[in-house]
Amino acid sequence: MKTKNVKRKKIQKRRGFTLLELMIVIVILGGLIALLMGSLNSSKVNEKAARLEMQKDFFEISTALLEFEQTFGRLPSTDEGLLALVEPPAGIDAGSFPEGGIVKKAVITDPFKHTYYYEEENGQYKILSLGADGEIGGEGKNADVDIANLN
């Protein structure tokens, strides 16, 4: 009889999963779900961070453009672009230009590592991020963003 009881106990042990095995499976599934949710949310977080960076850049660029205009009596031309805030453009005495520029080059660079597009006309200016492709036009991540009108 003892052999039957021993065999029965061995059979009963083999029928289901142990609590430890179930916990390991639950932890693995939880980790996979967390990774999936993290990757889905990170694109939204990255988009919000990029928008905040562009808003900050717009404030700094606008301030630098005002300083440039007050110092030199004009805004940089479209051809000079925002690089005129970093290094003295042609026709501006390098001695009267602030050492290190009015802003750092990183400020005039969008989150996609392209220099912001700058256009000046009749004392008015427009500053755009040209998106991931760095070209005018596009959709989705390649869409142009007027950084003055970010919400």
DAMOTA-V850297 format. One record per residue. OMEGA is omega in radians with two decimals (none if undefined). Layout:
omega = {OMEGA OMEGA}
//
This chain:
omega = {-3.13 3.14 3.11 3.12 3.14 3.12 3.14 3.12 3.12 3.13 -3.13 3.14 -3.06 -3.00 -3.05 3.09 3.06 3.13 3.12 3.12 3.12 3.13 3.13 3.12 3.14 3.12 3.12 3.11 3.11 3.10 3.11 3.11 3.12 3.10 -3.14 -3.14 3.12 3.14 3.10 -3.11 -3.08 3.12 3.09 3.11 3.13 3.12 3.12 3.12 3.12 3.13 3.11 3.12 3.13 3.09 3.11 3.12 -3.13 3.12 -3.12 3.14 3.13 3.11 3.13 3.10 3.09 3.11 3.11 -3.12 3.13 -3.11 -2.99 3.05 3.12 3.01 3.02 3.10 3.09 -3.14 3.12 3.11 -3.11 3.06 3.09 3.09 -3.09 -3.14 -3.05 3.09 3.10 3.12 3.10 3.13 -3.13 3.13 3.14 -3.14 -3.11 3.10 -3.10 3.10 3.10 3.02 3.06 -3.11 -3.14 -3.11 -3.11 3.13 -3.10 -3.13 3.12 3.10 3.03 3.05 3.10 3.05 -3.10 3.11 3.14 3.08 3.10 3.09 3.08 3.14 3.11 3.13 -3.11 2.84 -3.08 3.08 -3.04 -3.10 3.11 -3.13 3.14 -3.12 3.10 -3.13 3.14 -3.13 -3.13 -3.09 3.06 3.13 3.04 -3.01 3.06 -3.05 3.08 3.11 none}
//
